[in-house]
């Protein structure tokens, strides 16, 4: 089975803050499952930073762990707001904040990610 791919971006932040949050969330997601791959993607090729957008690749069994990892990371960053799209641009989650993640729980995040299969 082909791994699922998602694009995670950070909304309403400066490029420096977004890059910092991308690094933190990348580390958190890599710790969730050995079946997860997370890479940085630069928004502009002429910059020196690693990028503030993450490309997430995972198999179906890792979806629950990743959803919980996103929720837990957001809970530690009350000013963060993320959006998740498929690699083809279909929006699955937009403007998710720590308050939203606490209300909906990981099961709703899993549902949204599974829509992008």
PyMOL commands that set and color helices and strands:
alter all, ss='L'
color gray80, all
select helices_A, chain A and resi 15-30+60-75+98-115
alter helices_A, ss='H'
color red, helices_A
select strands_A, chain A and resi 4-10+36-41+53-58+81-86+91-97
alter strands_A, ss='S'
color yellow, strands_A
deselect
rebuild
show_as cartoon
